[in-house]
Amino acid sequence: MPTKEIVQHVGALLDLAGVLVIAVGVAVATVVFAVRCVRTRQVVAHYRAYRQGVGRAILLGLEFLVGGDIIRTVAVSPTFTSVGVLALIVLVRTFLSFSLEVELDGRWPWQGRPPADRPSVGARPQR
């Protein structure tokens, strides 16, 4: 089997893995959400955790999909057109990943996580 065919198959397997990660992750998050809602009878209380689970599945799946695109484009057909298309795909997926990360954490990535023991700005000291 020629190298190009092997690389095409590896890229296709990474694409399949990405789709499966997204599908399984969304399914698992949905089942966990449904079980929690049935158990506690509170939908709103578990909605944020559900969104975070779905977002994490999408982020991980996007990483696999980008990997498959990179392998196929660089190893199989490195023309200016294919590299330009890859750059656009990676740009769009990076923007999606960045947006999802901000949505999941509720803060910009460069802000860092606040320490748990440090009081927030404007908080009154405990006596």
C-alpha positions as CSV (number, residue, x, y, z in Angstrom):
1,M,0.0,0.0,0.0
2,P,1.5,3.4,-1.0
3,T,2.3,5.9,1.7
4,K,-0.4,8.4,0.4
5,E,-3.1,5.8,0.9
6,I,-1.9,5.0,4.4
7,V,-1.9,8.7,5.3
8,Q,-5.4,9.1,3.8
9,H,-6.6,6.2,5.9
10,V,-5.0,7.6,9.1
11,G,-6.6,11.0,8.4
12,A,-10.0,9.3,7.8
13,L,-9.6,7.3,11.1
14,L,-8.9,10.6,13.0
15,D,-12.0,12.2,11.4
16,L,-14.0,9.2,12.4
17,A,-12.6,9.3,16.0
18,G,-13.5,13.0,16.2
19,V,-17.1,12.4,15.1
20,L,-17.4,9.4,17.5
21,V,-15.9,11.5,20.4
22,I,-18.5,14.2,19.8
23,A,-21.4,11.8,19.4
24,V,-20.5,9.6,22.4
25,G,-19.7,12.7,24.5
26,V,-23.0,14.4,23.8
27,A,-24.9,11.1,24.4
28,V,-23.1,10.5,27.7
29,A,-23.7,14.1,28.8
30,T,-27.3,13.9,27.9
31,V,-27.8,10.6,29.8
32,V,-26.1,12.0,32.9
33,F,-28.2,15.2,32.6
34,A,-31.4,13.2,32.3
35,V,-30.6,10.9,35.3
36,R,-29.7,13.9,37.4
37,C,-32.9,15.7,36.4
38,V,-35.1,12.7,37.1
39,R,-33.4,12.1,40.4
40,T,-33.6,15.6,41.8
41,R,-36.5,17.0,39.7
42,Q,-34.4,20.2,39.1
43,V,-33.5,20.9,35.4
44,V,-32.0,24.3,35.9
45,A,-29.6,23.2,38.6
46,H,-27.9,20.7,36.2
47,Y,-28.1,22.6,33.0
48,R,-24.7,24.3,33.3
49,A,-23.0,20.9,34.0
50,Y,-24.7,19.5,30.9
51,R,-23.5,22.4,28.7
52,Q,-20.0,21.9,30.0
53,G,-20.1,18.2,29.2
54,V,-21.3,18.8,25.7
55,G,-18.8,21.6,25.2
56,R,-15.9,19.4,26.4
57,A,-17.0,16.6,24.0
58,I,-17.1,19.1,21.1
59,L,-13.7,20.5,22.0
60,L,-12.0,17.1,22.1
61,G,-13.7,16.0,18.9
62,L,-12.5,19.2,17.1
63,E,-9.0,18.4,18.1
64,F,-9.2,15.0,16.4
65,L,-10.8,16.6,13.3
66,V,-8.1,19.2,13.0
67,G,-5.5,16.5,13.4
68,G,-7.0,14.5,10.5
69,D,-7.2,17.6,8.3
70,I,-3.5,18.4,9.0
71,I,-2.3,14.9,8.3
72,R,-4.2,14.7,5.0
73,T,-3.3,18.1,3.8
74,V,0.4,18.2,4.6
75,A,1.2,14.6,3.8
76,V,-1.0,14.0,0.8
77,S,-1.4,17.1,-1.3
78,P,0.6,20.1,-0.1
79,T,-0.5,22.6,-2.7
80,F,-1.1,26.3,-2.0
81,T,-4.8,25.8,-2.4
82,S,-5.0,22.9,0.0
83,V,-2.8,24.5,2.6
84,G,-4.9,27.7,2.3
85,V,-8.1,25.7,2.8
86,L,-6.5,23.9,5.8
87,A,-5.5,27.3,7.2
88,L,-9.1,28.5,7.0
89,I,-10.5,25.3,8.5
90,V,-8.0,25.5,11.4
91,L,-8.8,29.2,11.9
92,V,-12.5,28.5,12.1
93,R,-12.1,25.5,14.4
94,T,-9.6,27.4,16.6
95,F,-12.2,30.2,16.9
96,L,-14.8,27.6,17.8
97,S,-12.5,26.0,20.4
98,F,-11.7,29.4,21.9
99,S,-15.4,30.4,22.0
100,L,-16.3,27.1,23.7
101,E,-13.5,27.4,26.2
102,V,-14.7,30.9,27.1
103,E,-18.2,29.7,27.4
104,L,-17.3,26.7,29.6
105,D,-15.0,28.6,32.0
106,G,-16.9,31.9,32.0
107,R,-13.6,33.9,31.7
108,W,-10.9,34.8,29.2
109,P,-8.1,32.2,29.0
110,W,-5.4,34.8,30.0
111,Q,-7.3,35.8,33.2
112,G,-6.2,32.7,35.1
113,R,-8.2,30.9,37.7
114,P,-8.8,32.8,40.9
115,P,-7.5,31.0,44.0
116,A,-10.2,29.4,46.1
117,D,-8.9,30.9,49.4
118,R,-8.5,34.5,48.1
119,P,-11.5,36.8,48.7
120,S,-13.0,38.4,45.6
121,V,-12.6,42.1,44.9
122,G,-14.9,44.2,47.1
123,A,-15.5,41.3,49.6
124,R,-15.6,42.3,53.3
125,P,-13.0,40.8,55.5
126,Q,-14.3,38.0,57.9
127,R,-14.3,38.8,61.6
